[in-house]
Amino acid sequence: MKDNHASADNAEAISYSAEDDAWQNHLGHMQMSLERLAHATSWIPRQLDFNNIVDPKPEFLPRTDGVCLLLAGRSHSFIGASESMKTTAAFLAVIDFLRRGLKVMYIDCERSAGYFTRRMIRLGVTPQELARVCYIRPSEAMVPRYQAEPGSRVEAAKEAWMIAGMTYLPALVVIDGVSEMFSMHGWDVNSATDVAVYQNSVLNWVSMAGSADVTLEIDHVAKHQGEHTALGSQHKKAGITGASYLFVPSIQGHEGGISSSVISVQKDAEGVIESSGPDRVMGVLQLDSSVVPWKLEILPPGDLKALASGPAPISEEEITALLEKEDMGTVTIAGKLHREVPAVRRFCKAMEAQGKIRRRSGKTSPWRLIRLDRLDSP
């Protein structure tokens, strides 16, 4: 009887062993299949490594004190109203990359090659540096809304852009004019689906493809949503992998004078951007076009020579006059009055304590006159 039991146990063990071998062979074939597909799809399991963790930090577009705004391998956004100097800030980013000996791709959906070249020359860029810029001025879509016909203009545009990116290998790609890019493709800025298509196929594609270290888009601000949001779907902000910055003009000078704009952080995806105060001011962009070449720099928040307080103190009448036109945030009020942000913040809080103004929603939302609430009430 014991021999019979022993034989049965041996047979079962052999059976399990055969099943284990078959399963291991199956796993081996599956692993080989994954390795074969590694370059064909992003749906490949990744091995997590706890020994080689590197915290990201801003490396490009420095302020005068060396603190930087742009992170390697991430997408960024400069948002603001017209003439808020967001494009000028992008020019400073271009110059920073060129001075490091790196290449730049500039996709200009708003202006012309002549305008870009003139600005670069006036900012002191040399012909040798300018030769490292791959400038593109598109006028037709390069991402098909539906399946593109072989040989079509859309197919040709996409192929030309991909070849330029892969062969030129820019370290920085700037997309100047997000609204124009959307219009060119028939996309809706309020559609989360269209925003995702844009970000996956244009904004983030160059980083994922390894043809750019940094991507930067220039976008308009949504007036009806205050001053904190890019025009269109909230998915625009959610899709930024680096940082998003708001530009509010403080001094709108003419050519031959000084212009400046306050920069505040609107999104910090990695939590590594240096800013100060509840308005998260990152610095002041200042352009001095009275000298040759033009002097363009970003000053730290503590160096507010671009936001001179002026001889006159802040008055309640000034702030009331601004808020009668529209709700505004502290940074915008400071820019329009040419006053320091902390001083304006303190004055607004005093008016809030007196029951004259209030925040529209949260603690960082625009200020609103309380008497306008009563006028709007039925």
VOGURO-506103 format. One record per residue (C-alpha): residue number from 1; residue in one letter; x, y, z. Coordinates in Angstrom, 3 decimals. Layout:
BEGIN
{atom NUM, a, {X, Y, Z}}
...
This chain:
BEGIN
{atom 1, m, {0.000, 0.000, 0.000}}
{atom 2, k, {2.852, 2.341, 0.910}}
{atom 3, d, {4.504, 1.709, -2.464}}
{atom 4, n, {1.271, 2.641, -4.223}}
{atom 5, h, {1.087, 5.901, -2.273}}
{atom 6, a, {4.727, 6.694, -3.012}}
{atom 7, s, {4.179, 6.076, -6.736}}
{atom 8, a, {1.159, 8.385, -6.721}}
{atom 9, d, {3.132, 11.123, -4.951}}
{atom 10, n, {6.015, 10.816, -7.425}}
{atom 11, a, {3.632, 10.963, -10.373}}
{atom 12, e, {1.977, 14.085, -8.955}}
{atom 13, a, {5.358, 15.719, -8.320}}
{atom 14, i, {6.449, 14.970, -11.893}}
{atom 15, s, {3.178, 16.450, -13.141}}
{atom 16, y, {3.676, 19.653, -11.113}}
{atom 17, s, {7.275, 19.849, -12.298}}
{atom 18, a, {6.175, 19.589, -15.905}}
{atom 19, e, {3.528, 22.272, -15.335}}
{atom 20, d, {6.098, 24.544, -13.682}}
{atom 21, d, {8.504, 24.097, -16.597}}
{atom 22, a, {5.725, 24.857, -19.059}}
{atom 23, w, {4.725, 27.969, -17.104}}
{atom 24, q, {8.338, 29.177, -16.885}}
{atom 25, n, {8.734, 28.637, -20.639}}
{atom 26, h, {5.536, 30.586, -21.191}}
{atom 27, l, {6.797, 33.440, -19.022}}
{atom 28, g, {10.081, 33.448, -20.906}}
{atom 29, h, {8.286, 33.762, -24.234}}
{atom 30, m, {6.118, 36.574, -22.828}}
{atom 31, q, {9.202, 38.454, -21.590}}
{atom 32, m, {10.824, 38.120, -25.010}}
{atom 33, s, {7.650, 39.479, -26.588}}
{atom 34, l, {7.709, 42.492, -24.252}}
{atom 35, e, {11.350, 43.176, -25.102}}
{atom 36, r, {10.488, 42.966, -28.803}}
{atom 37, l, {7.662, 45.494, -28.354}}
{atom 38, a, {9.659, 47.883, -26.156}}
{atom 39, h, {10.379, 50.273, -29.043}}
{atom 40, a, {6.910, 49.993, -30.554}}
{atom 41, t, {4.631, 50.951, -27.669}}
{atom 42, s, {4.608, 52.852, -24.369}}
{atom 43, w, {2.466, 50.115, -22.759}}
{atom 44, i, {5.526, 48.263, -21.445}}
{atom 45, p, {5.926, 47.578, -17.694}}
{atom 46, r, {8.812, 49.567, -16.240}}
{atom 47, q, {11.116, 48.381, -13.482}}
{atom 48, l, {11.045, 50.842, -10.584}}
{atom 49, d, {14.508, 51.763, -9.308}}
{atom 50, f, {14.732, 53.233, -5.814}}
{atom 51, n, {18.501, 53.685, -6.010}}
{atom 52, n, {18.727, 56.215, -8.838}}
{atom 53, i, {16.102, 58.791, -7.896}}
{atom 54, v, {17.059, 62.326, -8.996}}
{atom 55, d, {14.873, 65.220, -7.888}}
{atom 56, p, {14.159, 67.556, -10.824}}
{atom 57, k, {15.243, 71.163, -10.545}}
{atom 58, p, {14.961, 74.209, -12.822}}
{atom 59, e, {18.034, 74.519, -15.018}}
{atom 60, f, {17.204, 77.044, -17.747}}
{atom 61, l, {16.081, 80.701, -18.044}}
{atom 62, p, {17.771, 82.120, -14.927}}
{atom 63, r, {16.926, 85.253, -12.975}}
{atom 64, t, {19.743, 87.676, -12.227}}
{atom 65, d, {20.405, 85.768, -8.987}}
{atom 66, g, {20.771, 82.433, -10.816}}
{atom 67, v, {17.382, 80.899, -9.863}}
{atom 68, c, {15.878, 79.281, -12.992}}
{atom 69, l, {12.319, 78.947, -14.350}}
{atom 70, l, {12.450, 76.001, -16.791}}
{atom 71, l, {12.969, 72.301, -16.052}}
{atom 72, a, {14.687, 69.826, -18.357}}
{atom 73, g, {12.428, 67.222, -19.940}}
{atom 74, r, {9.237, 69.116, -19.058}}
{atom 75, s, {6.615, 71.241, -20.800}}
{atom 76, h, {5.950, 74.833, -19.714}}
{atom 77, s, {3.462, 77.598, -20.392}}
{atom 78, f, {3.732, 81.402, -20.444}}
{atom 79, i, {0.250, 82.929, -20.220}}
{atom 80, g, {-0.940, 86.523, -20.168}}
{atom 81, a, {-2.949, 89.177, -21.944}}
{atom 82, s, {-1.722, 90.946, -25.079}}
{atom 83, e, {1.431, 93.025, -24.555}}
{atom 84, s, {2.194, 91.317, -21.238}}
{atom 85, m, {5.741, 90.493, -22.448}}
{atom 86, k, {5.239, 86.709, -22.444}}
{atom 87, t, {6.784, 86.448, -25.930}}
{atom 88, t, {9.654, 88.660, -24.801}}
{atom 89, a, {10.265, 86.219, -21.957}}
{atom 90, a, {10.316, 83.372, -24.494}}
{atom 91, f, {12.964, 85.313, -26.448}}
{atom 92, l, {15.056, 85.436, -23.270}}
{atom 93, a, {14.691, 81.655, -22.963}}
{atom 94, v, {15.823, 81.256, -26.584}}
{atom 95, i, {18.893, 83.413, -25.896}}
{atom 96, d, {19.737, 81.415, -22.765}}
{atom 97, f, {19.785, 78.172, -24.758}}
{atom 98, l, {21.772, 79.713, -27.619}}
{atom 99, r, {24.376, 81.114, -25.203}}
{atom 100, r, {24.840, 77.576, -23.858}}
{atom 101, g, {25.660, 76.409, -27.381}}
{atom 102, l, {22.319, 74.571, -27.763}}
{atom 103, k, {19.833, 74.486, -30.636}}
{atom 104, v, {16.313, 75.925, -30.602}}
{atom 105, m, {13.184, 75.269, -32.663}}
{atom 106, y, {10.780, 78.224, -32.755}}
{atom 107, i, {7.282, 77.509, -34.121}}
{atom 108, d, {5.830, 80.963, -34.746}}
{atom 109, c, {2.072, 80.962, -35.345}}
{atom 110, e, {1.601, 84.716, -34.898}}
{atom 111, r, {4.358, 86.832, -36.428}}
{atom 112, s, {7.060, 86.572, -39.102}}
{atom 113, a, {10.661, 85.509, -39.562}}
{atom 114, g, {11.609, 89.167, -40.039}}
{atom 115, y, {10.122, 90.185, -36.679}}
{atom 116, f, {11.822, 87.303, -34.876}}
{atom 117, t, {15.206, 88.047, -36.480}}
{atom 118, r, {15.030, 91.786, -35.715}}
{atom 119, r, {14.212, 91.113, -32.075}}
{atom 120, m, {17.051, 88.598, -31.759}}
{atom 121, i, {19.556, 91.061, -33.260}}
{atom 122, r, {18.402, 93.916, -30.995}}
{atom 123, l, {18.808, 91.623, -27.994}}
{atom 124, g, {22.424, 90.984, -28.954}}
{atom 125, v, {22.210, 87.575, -30.652}}
{atom 126, t, {25.110, 86.995, -33.044}}
{atom 127, p, {24.804, 85.510, -36.568}}
{atom 128, q, {26.545, 82.365, -35.315}}
{atom 129, e, {23.987, 81.970, -32.528}}
{atom 130, l, {21.059, 82.729, -34.829}}
{atom 131, a, {22.237, 79.921, -37.127}}
{atom 132, r, {21.319, 77.447, -34.358}}
{atom 133, v, {17.640, 78.456, -34.526}}
{atom 134, c, {15.273, 76.292, -36.568}}
{atom 135, y, {12.474, 78.784, -37.326}}
{atom 136, i, {9.091, 77.517, -38.595}}
{atom 137, r, {6.159, 79.739, -39.628}}
{atom 138, p, {3.288, 77.266, -40.284}}
{atom 139, s, {0.064, 78.187, -42.079}}
{atom 140, e, {-1.659, 74.801, -42.334}}
{atom 141, a, {-2.415, 71.881, -40.030}}
{atom 142, m, {0.146, 69.139, -39.518}}
{atom 143, v, {-1.958, 66.864, -37.280}}
{atom 144, p, {-4.890, 65.346, -39.219}}
{atom 145, r, {-8.297, 65.597, -37.555}}
{atom 146, y, {-9.183, 62.392, -39.353}}
{atom 147, q, {-7.136, 59.964, -41.449}}
{atom 148, a, {-5.052, 62.085, -43.800}}
{atom 149, e, {-4.781, 61.211, -47.472}}
{atom 150, p, {-1.285, 60.117, -48.542}}
{atom 151, g, {0.501, 63.027, -50.206}}
{atom 152, s, {-1.822, 65.651, -48.687}}
{atom 153, r, {-0.578, 68.990, -47.293}}
{atom 154, v, {-1.343, 67.768, -43.772}}
{atom 155, e, {0.724, 64.629, -44.291}}
{atom 156, a, {3.559, 66.661, -45.830}}
{atom 157, a, {3.483, 69.174, -42.939}}
{atom 158, k, {3.624, 66.412, -40.337}}
{atom 159, e, {6.503, 64.672, -42.108}}
{atom 160, a, {8.462, 67.939, -42.467}}
{atom 161, w, {8.009, 68.783, -38.774}}
{atom 162, m, {8.997, 65.296, -37.614}}
{atom 163, i, {12.077, 65.254, -39.834}}
{atom 164, a, {13.088, 68.738, -38.612}}
{atom 165, g, {12.716, 67.666, -34.991}}
{atom 166, m, {14.565, 64.370, -35.410}}
{atom 167, t, {17.436, 65.747, -37.493}}
{atom 168, y, {17.856, 69.154, -35.866}}
{atom 169, l, {17.546, 67.830, -32.280}}
{atom 170, p, {16.665, 71.133, -30.591}}
{atom 171, a, {17.153, 71.440, -26.837}}
{atom 172, l, {14.246, 73.926, -26.675}}
{atom 173, v, {11.017, 74.008, -28.687}}
{atom 174, v, {8.857, 77.140, -28.425}}
{atom 175, i, {5.244, 77.152, -29.661}}
{atom 176, d, {4.347, 80.833, -30.016}}
{atom 177, g, {0.579, 81.139, -30.311}}
{atom 178, v, {-1.440, 78.243, -28.880}}
{atom 179, s, {-4.780, 79.771, -29.923}}
{atom 180, e, {-3.541, 80.126, -33.494}}
{atom 181, m, {-2.257, 76.525, -33.434}}
{atom 182, f, {-5.725, 75.343, -32.350}}
{atom 183, s, {-7.453, 77.436, -35.032}}
{atom 184, m, {-5.093, 76.102, -37.686}}
{atom 185, h, {-6.127, 72.533, -36.837}}
{atom 186, g, {-9.820, 73.162, -36.236}}
{atom 187, w, {-9.452, 72.284, -32.559}}
{atom 188, d, {-11.668, 73.726, -29.829}}
{atom 189, v, {-9.777, 75.280, -26.893}}
{atom 190, n, {-12.719, 74.406, -24.623}}
{atom 191, s, {-12.619, 70.721, -25.570}}
{atom 192, a, {-10.595, 68.517, -23.215}}
{atom 193, t, {-10.280, 65.975, -26.039}}
{atom 194, d, {-8.803, 68.505, -28.480}}
{atom 195, v, {-6.453, 69.842, -25.797}}
{atom 196, a, {-5.232, 66.292, -25.136}}
{atom 197, v, {-4.630, 65.768, -28.870}}
{atom 198, y, {-2.618, 69.000, -29.037}}
{atom 199, q, {-0.534, 68.182, -25.968}}
{atom 200, n, {0.179, 64.587, -26.998}}
{atom 201, s, {0.884, 65.283, -30.663}}
{atom 202, v, {2.586, 68.687, -30.433}}
{atom 203, l, {3.540, 70.052, -26.989}}
{atom 204, n, {4.742, 66.881, -25.277}}
{atom 205, w, {5.553, 64.815, -28.362}}
{atom 206, v, {8.973, 66.382, -28.907}}
{atom 207, s, {9.999, 65.575, -25.329}}
{atom 208, m, {8.676, 62.001, -25.498}}
{atom 209, a, {10.434, 61.498, -28.822}}
{atom 210, g, {13.702, 62.624, -27.275}}
{atom 211, s, {14.175, 65.487, -29.732}}
{atom 212, a, {13.885, 68.297, -27.133}}
{atom 213, d, {14.841, 68.813, -23.501}}
{atom 214, v, {12.368, 71.636, -22.855}}
{atom 215, t, {9.098, 72.675, -24.502}}
{atom 216, l, {7.474, 76.067, -23.979}}
{atom 217, e, {4.072, 77.287, -25.171}}
{atom 218, i, {2.856, 80.903, -25.249}}
{atom 219, d, {-0.855, 81.237, -24.551}}
{atom 220, h, {-3.524, 83.863, -23.871}}
{atom 221, v, {-5.275, 84.265, -20.551}}
{atom 222, a, {-9.030, 83.761, -20.183}}
{atom 223, k, {-10.587, 87.135, -19.339}}
{atom 224, h, {-13.857, 85.707, -18.094}}
{atom 225, q, {-12.035, 83.450, -15.633}}
{atom 226, g, {-10.001, 86.171, -13.999}}
{atom 227, e, {-6.268, 86.244, -14.501}}
{atom 228, h, {-5.157, 82.812, -13.369}}
{atom 229, t, {-6.159, 80.479, -16.191}}
{atom 230, a, {-5.081, 79.883, -19.785}}
{atom 231, l, {-7.797, 80.396, -22.377}}
{atom 232, g, {-9.989, 77.310, -22.777}}
{atom 233, s, {-10.233, 73.944, -21.072}}
{atom 234, q, {-8.739, 73.355, -17.620}}
{atom 235, h, {-6.997, 70.364, -19.250}}
{atom 236, k, {-4.482, 72.847, -20.700}}
{atom 237, k, {-3.115, 73.567, -17.245}}
{atom 238, a, {-3.414, 69.953, -16.118}}
{atom 239, g, {-1.292, 68.761, -19.055}}
{atom 240, i, {1.705, 70.984, -18.245}}
{atom 241, t, {4.443, 68.754, -16.794}}
{atom 242, g, {6.816, 71.514, -15.661}}
{atom 243, a, {5.574, 74.967, -14.696}}
{atom 244, s, {3.091, 77.572, -15.866}}
{atom 245, y, {3.701, 81.295, -15.403}}
{atom 246, l, {1.375, 84.308, -15.558}}
{atom 247, f, {2.673, 87.627, -16.929}}
{atom 248, v, {1.072, 90.902, -15.830}}
{atom 249, p, {2.526, 94.154, -17.253}}
{atom 250, s, {3.734, 96.665, -14.672}}
{atom 251, i, {5.339, 99.273, -16.936}}
{atom 252, q, {4.221, 99.390, -20.573}}
{atom 253, g, {6.981, 101.456, -22.111}}
{atom 254, h, {7.615, 102.233, -25.758}}
{atom 255, e, {10.701, 101.366, -27.779}}
{atom 256, g, {13.593, 103.347, -26.409}}
{atom 257, g, {12.359, 103.080, -22.828}}
{atom 258, i, {11.834, 100.538, -20.059}}
{atom 259, s, {9.073, 97.914, -19.923}}
{atom 260, s, {8.434, 95.364, -17.211}}
{atom 261, s, {6.035, 92.594, -16.261}}
{atom 262, v, {5.412, 90.703, -13.018}}
{atom 263, i, {5.829, 86.908, -13.272}}
{atom 264, s, {3.843, 84.679, -10.927}}
{atom 265, v, {3.686, 80.894, -10.689}}
{atom 266, q, {0.360, 79.382, -11.767}}
{atom 267, k, {1.390, 75.725, -11.706}}
{atom 268, d, {4.434, 73.984, -10.248}}
{atom 269, a, {4.043, 70.323, -11.177}}
{atom 270, e, {7.206, 69.207, -9.354}}
{atom 271, g, {7.000, 71.620, -6.424}}
{atom 272, v, {10.496, 73.009, -7.081}}
{atom 273, i, {9.871, 76.556, -8.355}}
{atom 274, e, {10.959, 79.360, -6.028}}
{atom 275, s, {8.325, 82.050, -5.433}}
{atom 276, s, {7.277, 84.438, -2.677}}
{atom 277, g, {4.038, 85.556, -1.053}}
{atom 278, p, {0.483, 84.253, -1.468}}
{atom 279, d, {0.496, 85.535, -5.058}}
{atom 280, r, {3.522, 83.296, -5.752}}
{atom 281, v, {5.525, 86.039, -7.459}}
{atom 282, m, {8.569, 84.549, -9.179}}
{atom 283, g, {10.195, 87.722, -10.446}}
{atom 284, v, {9.972, 90.794, -12.653}}
{atom 285, l, {10.843, 90.673, -16.352}}
{atom 286, q, {12.468, 93.964, -17.373}}
{atom 287, l, {13.413, 95.189, -20.843}}
{atom 288, d, {15.576, 98.279, -21.275}}
{atom 289, s, {15.434, 99.251, -24.957}}
{atom 290, s, {17.285, 102.537, -24.405}}
{atom 291, v, {20.654, 100.778, -24.675}}
{atom 292, v, {22.363, 98.819, -27.482}}
{atom 293, p, {21.948, 95.884, -27.428}}
{atom 294, w, {18.683, 95.865, -25.524}}
{atom 295, k, {19.032, 94.651, -21.945}}
{atom 296, l, {16.562, 91.918, -21.006}}
{atom 297, e, {16.596, 90.209, -17.596}}
{atom 298, i, {14.442, 88.659, -14.878}}
{atom 299, l, {14.807, 90.277, -11.471}}
{atom 300, p, {14.092, 88.435, -8.192}}
{atom 301, p, {10.914, 89.434, -6.300}}
{atom 302, g, {13.002, 91.329, -3.733}}
{atom 303, d, {14.620, 93.469, -6.421}}
{atom 304, l, {11.611, 95.542, -7.407}}
{atom 305, k, {13.312, 98.392, -9.247}}
{atom 306, a, {10.929, 97.628, -12.138}}
{atom 307, l, {7.959, 98.232, -9.808}}
{atom 308, a, {8.887, 101.578, -8.296}}
{atom 309, s, {6.428, 102.690, -5.647}}
{atom 310, g, {6.519, 106.250, -6.930}}
{atom 311, p, {6.154, 109.442, -4.918}}
{atom 312, a, {2.404, 109.072, -4.386}}
{atom 313, p, {0.975, 106.553, -1.887}}
{atom 314, i, {-1.671, 104.021, -2.888}}
{atom 315, s, {-5.158, 105.452, -2.687}}
{atom 316, e, {-8.539, 103.820, -2.205}}
{atom 317, e, {-9.828, 105.800, -5.190}}
{atom 318, e, {-7.229, 104.250, -7.505}}
{atom 319, i, {-8.122, 100.680, -6.532}}
{atom 320, t, {-11.863, 101.388, -6.600}}
{atom 321, a, {-11.580, 102.849, -10.106}}
{atom 322, l, {-9.818, 99.712, -11.344}}
{atom 323, l, {-12.275, 97.309, -9.705}}
{atom 324, e, {-15.242, 99.217, -11.126}}
{atom 325, k, {-14.087, 98.081, -14.576}}
{atom 326, e, {-13.438, 94.426, -13.721}}
{atom 327, d, {-12.392, 92.102, -10.910}}
{atom 328, m, {-8.611, 92.039, -10.514}}
{atom 329, g, {-5.989, 90.197, -8.519}}
{atom 330, t, {-3.275, 91.763, -6.399}}
{atom 331, v, {-0.556, 91.321, -9.016}}
{atom 332, t, {-2.662, 92.944, -11.739}}
{atom 333, i, {-3.539, 95.916, -9.532}}
{atom 334, a, {0.139, 96.358, -8.616}}
{atom 335, g, {1.089, 96.269, -12.286}}
{atom 336, k, {-1.481, 98.841, -13.347}}
{atom 337, l, {-0.632, 101.196, -10.474}}
{atom 338, h, {3.149, 100.666, -10.795}}
{atom 339, r, {3.306, 99.743, -7.112}}
{atom 340, e, {4.994, 96.955, -5.172}}
{atom 341, v, {2.898, 93.806, -4.792}}
{atom 342, p, {3.269, 93.556, -0.970}}
{atom 343, a, {2.120, 97.166, -0.551}}
{atom 344, v, {-0.937, 96.600, -2.738}}
{atom 345, r, {-1.735, 93.363, -0.903}}
{atom 346, r, {-1.657, 95.125, 2.480}}
{atom 347, f, {-3.847, 97.954, 1.213}}
{atom 348, c, {-6.395, 95.521, -0.298}}
{atom 349, k, {-6.564, 93.605, 2.970}}
{atom 350, a, {-7.262, 96.864, 4.780}}
{atom 351, m, {-10.095, 97.643, 2.355}}
{atom 352, e, {-11.368, 94.088, 2.874}}
{atom 353, a, {-11.418, 94.599, 6.651}}
{atom 354, q, {-13.464, 97.764, 6.105}}
{atom 355, g, {-16.043, 95.799, 4.112}}
{atom 356, k, {-15.326, 97.560, 0.822}}
{atom 357, i, {-13.855, 94.714, -1.264}}
{atom 358, r, {-13.714, 90.923, -1.029}}
{atom 359, r, {-12.085, 87.972, -2.746}}
{atom 360, r, {-14.343, 86.637, -5.495}}
{atom 361, s, {-13.999, 83.007, -4.338}}
{atom 362, g, {-10.823, 81.603, -2.750}}
{atom 363, k, {-7.897, 83.332, -1.071}}
{atom 364, t, {-5.994, 83.739, -4.360}}
{atom 365, s, {-8.952, 84.790, -6.531}}
{atom 366, p, {-9.418, 88.353, -7.875}}
{atom 367, w, {-10.695, 91.205, -5.716}}
{atom 368, r, {-14.252, 92.494, -6.193}}
{atom 369, l, {-16.087, 95.598, -4.970}}
{atom 370, i, {-18.728, 94.562, -2.438}}
{atom 371, r, {-21.126, 97.270, -3.597}}
{atom 372, l, {-21.147, 95.615, -7.030}}
{atom 373, d, {-22.576, 92.516, -5.324}}
{atom 374, r, {-25.568, 94.567, -4.197}}
{atom 375, l, {-26.016, 96.031, -7.681}}
{atom 376, d, {-25.937, 92.552, -9.210}}
{atom 377, s, {-28.505, 91.212, -6.706}}
{atom 378, p, {-32.122, 90.998, -7.969}}
